[in-house]
């Protein structure tokens, strides 16, 4: 998925992400789940609440063209 923001995904995030999703979505095909906006929202929420974003670094490479 992409929204212009980089959010790393670690396998340990899967359980908390799934707990944030509505139960009726869990009965769907995987492609329907990952295309649902609530999946992306849950990934962002779990990443921001946990320490995964603390290990992110940003590099501005515009001056190297």
C-alpha positions as a Markdown table, in Angstrom:
| # | Residue | x | y | z |
|---|---|---|---|---|
| 1 | Unk | 0.0 | 0.0 | 0.0 |
| 2 | Unk | 1.2 | 3.5 | -0.5 |
| 3 | Unk | -0.1 | 6.9 | 0.7 |
| 4 | Unk | 3.1 | 8.9 | 0.3 |
| 5 | Unk | 4.3 | 7.9 | 3.8 |
| 6 | Unk | 6.6 | 5.1 | 4.7 |
| 7 | Unk | 5.5 | 2.9 | 7.5 |
| 8 | Unk | 7.6 | -0.2 | 8.2 |
| 9 | Unk | 5.6 | -3.3 | 8.9 |
| 10 | Unk | 6.9 | -6.0 | 11.3 |
| 11 | Unk | 5.2 | -9.4 | 11.8 |
| 12 | Unk | 4.6 | -8.6 | 15.4 |
| 13 | Unk | 2.3 | -5.8 | 14.3 |
| 14 | Unk | -0.1 | -8.2 | 12.7 |
| 15 | Unk | -2.0 | -9.3 | 15.8 |
| 16 | Unk | -2.7 | -5.7 | 17.1 |
| 17 | Unk | -3.7 | -4.7 | 13.6 |
| 18 | Unk | -6.2 | -7.5 | 13.2 |
| 19 | Unk | -7.7 | -6.6 | 16.6 |
| 20 | Unk | -8.4 | -3.1 | 15.4 |
| 21 | Unk | -10.4 | -4.4 | 12.3 |
| 22 | Unk | -14.1 | -5.1 | 12.4 |
| 23 | Unk | -14.9 | -8.8 | 12.9 |
| 24 | Unk | -16.9 | -9.1 | 9.7 |
| 25 | Unk | -13.9 | -8.0 | 7.7 |
| 26 | Unk | -12.0 | -11.1 | 9.1 |
| 27 | Unk | -14.3 | -13.4 | 7.1 |
| 28 | Unk | -13.2 | -11.7 | 3.8 |
| 29 | Unk | -10.6 | -12.7 | 1.3 |
| 30 | Unk | -7.2 | -11.3 | 2.0 |
| 31 | Unk | -7.3 | -9.0 | -1.0 |
| 32 | Unk | -10.5 | -7.4 | 0.3 |
| 33 | Unk | -8.9 | -6.9 | 3.7 |
| 34 | Unk | -5.8 | -5.2 | 2.5 |
| 35 | Unk | -7.7 | -3.0 | 0.1 |
| 36 | Unk | -10.0 | -1.8 | 2.9 |
| 37 | Unk | -9.1 | 1.7 | 4.2 |
| 38 | Unk | -9.4 | 0.4 | 7.8 |
| 39 | Unk | -6.5 | -2.0 | 7.3 |
| 40 | Unk | -4.2 | 0.9 | 6.4 |
| 41 | Unk | -5.5 | 3.0 | 9.3 |
| 42 | Unk | -4.9 | 0.1 | 11.7 |
| 43 | Unk | -1.3 | -0.3 | 10.4 |
| 44 | Unk | -0.6 | 3.4 | 10.8 |
| 45 | Unk | -2.2 | 3.4 | 14.3 |
| 46 | Unk | -0.2 | 0.4 | 15.5 |
| 47 | Unk | 3.1 | 1.7 | 14.0 |
| 48 | Unk | 2.7 | 5.1 | 15.6 |
| 49 | Unk | 1.7 | 3.7 | 18.9 |
| 50 | Unk | 4.6 | 1.3 | 19.0 |
| 51 | Unk | 8.3 | 1.9 | 18.8 |
| 52 | Unk | 8.6 | 0.9 | 15.1 |
| 53 | Unk | 8.6 | 4.5 | 14.1 |
| 54 | Unk | 11.4 | 5.4 | 16.5 |
| 55 | Unk | 13.8 | 3.4 | 14.4 |
| 56 | Unk | 12.9 | 5.3 | 11.2 |
| 57 | Unk | 15.3 | 7.8 | 9.7 |
| 58 | Unk | 14.7 | 10.2 | 6.9 |
| 59 | Unk | 17.2 | 11.3 | 4.3 |
| 60 | Unk | 16.7 | 14.2 | 1.9 |
| 61 | Unk | 18.5 | 13.3 | -1.3 |
| 62 | Unk | 17.2 | 16.2 | -3.4 |
| 63 | Unk | 20.6 | 17.9 | -3.4 |
| 64 | Unk | 22.3 | 14.9 | -5.1 |
| 65 | Unk | 20.6 | 15.1 | -8.5 |
